[in-house]
């Protein structure tokens, strides 16, 4: 098994491509070791000192580290954990598949149509580009009165120094262009 690694715009996060499907559809973000108990692979990665975050994408995973750790010391044990998991045949999750997608809040009438357009733009134009950098952006909510869209940045995008620029220059401009009801984009925490 050959696992490729790629740098991301976030210097504290590396992208790992195992050459096979990880989540397939959806994604899952593990922010700490407690979250990771749902996945044997995530738990194994959090057992490595210095690992602070794990994200599963369709065909990749990203691993975040503490600033005081060097990738040179972390890369080998991370690669070993990923290889061991995929060669063992273990399931990705201890229970049911726990992929997470857009928030499915209830919207009605014209607002429901606006939200559908926002989600479609995210899925077709924005999320594939962000996945190239080891992250994901999910719809959280839309305030029809103010025109503010709230998005959840995950994986390498979460905490990335360039995430604010991505949100403003890329995502916000595109959404405002195609969905005139959108006035601003904000990040959920």
Secondary structure, 3 states (H helix, E strand, C coil): CCCEEEECCCCCEEEEECCCCCCCCCEEEECCHHHHCCCHHHHHHHCCCCEEEEEECCCCEEEEECCCCCHHHHHHHHHHHHHHHHHHCCCCCCCCCCCECCCCCCCCHHHHHHHHHHHHHHHHHHHHHHHHCCEEEEEEEEECCCCEEEEEEEECCCCCCCHHHHHHHHHHHHHHHHCCCCCEEEECC
